[in-house]
Amino acid sequence: MPEARIGKAVHKVLELVLMGTPLDEALTTVRAELPTDSEQRRFDHLGTAIPSFVARVGQFRRRRRVARQLVEYSLAVREDLSVTQFYSGDAYYRGVLDLGYLFEDDALALLDHKTGVRLPGSSIVDQLEGYGVLAAAAFRHVKTFWFGIHWIAERAVEWSAPVKPSVVLDRLVPDLLDNIEAAALAVSDGPRPNPGPYCDRCSYRDRCPASKELRYEPVEYYEDDE
Ligand code: SF4
């Protein structure tokens, strides 16, 4: 899938650069792995947005007291939300954080890079709910979470309002467990629609009856008696 390959390639460049590889070297190395000219051209276009993001991260790190940077950081939890190894057999839920900054004042900023089209209006916290649950389990001393989305093509970063650990526990954990259960049921019984905020991003939304029902008010026509 070209989209997935280009997305992975851009993530790879961001990872390399944030870990200290010079930008030109990272772009050249990763670009060479893309199989077609058209994918390389689209990669080049997205790649033009990377220097401004890296500069922005540099400024941000100089302003804030960063205790630790997390790049492509793998996390996994068991069913009871205790932390386990990413590849361990008892891992119930796994994820890889694109980028995180732990600050000295016990705040954690999590950022997800997205190469797709930005659709305003959906909740950032909902989009990053799984990462929030994993991070809250792994970094139990954190008192405030910030969730952000880096829209690469638009050179924009959107942040949520600060989120307390109690919100992660009381809202994000139950939502995530519900979603995992729905996914497991879909595997055992066959796929089923799960309409929600994600419908706005789904390629099937124009043909999915459940999504249409959720997104459009039925219109009723009445005969004009006069
Ligand atoms: S549009 Fe349909 S298939 Fe797509 S996310 Fe919504 S419910 Fe699921």
Boltz pocket constraint, residues with backbone or C-beta under 6 A from the ligand:
constraints:
  - pocket:
      binder: B
      contacts: [[A, 192], [A, 193], [A, 194], [A, 195], [A, 196], [A, 198], [A, 199], [A, 202], [A, 203], [A, 204], [A, 205], [A, 206], [A, 208], [A, 210], [A, 211]]
      max_distance: 6.0
